[in-house]
Amino acid sequence: MTLENKPGVTDAAELARAEELFSKKRALGLFEDGILENLQPEPPNT
């Protein structure tokens, strides 16, 4: 999935770092809000 370039970064490496930072902040928010603890695992595909 490609994120929209909201910060307006034109350098590919800097954009990758910005996307990584955004992703980590979002994951931390999900963890802190307890959302990850309420998820149920999907059954394996057989």
C-alpha positions, 0 to 999 in steps of 0.5 A: 500500500502506498501512502499519499505524500502529505509532507511534500517530500521529494527525496525517496529516502526521506519519504521512506523515513517519513512513512516509517515514522508515521507507521510506527506512531500509528502502531504505538497508538493502537498498542496504547489504546488497547486495540491490539489486545482485543483482536482475535487471530484468524483461523489458518487456511487449510 
